[in-house]
Amino acid sequence: MAIVDIAYQHQIGTPIPRVEYTADEVRAWGAAWRELKESYPTHACKEFLKNLDLFEFSETEVPQLEDMSAILQEKSGWQIRPVAGLMHPRDFLNGLAFKTFHSTQYMRHHSNPMYTPEPDVIHELL
């Protein structure tokens, strides 16, 4: 199922379908994770650092939104809901008011793993 279809067809309260990322996408995730985790001790807030290990991020596997949502739900009551792309800020902020974080599952292009002009799964989770 295409990422956009997952977002459009997802029903609140049902599991978020898993995305099969390509080898290039997994490498992009791994490169970003390797570089960003080095900056966390000096650049991330204490709440982020305290909870980072809960997610068991790995260079070799792109996290699935369903798994991340389950952890958030258990620890804080928050949930993740997939979206197909950019949202109006009012809709995004409305979700936050109801402990819902809207997230895309797209992956940036592997040729530049440290940059994308719009939100992607690296932006959302790391």
Disulfide bonds with the S-S distance in Angstrom:
none
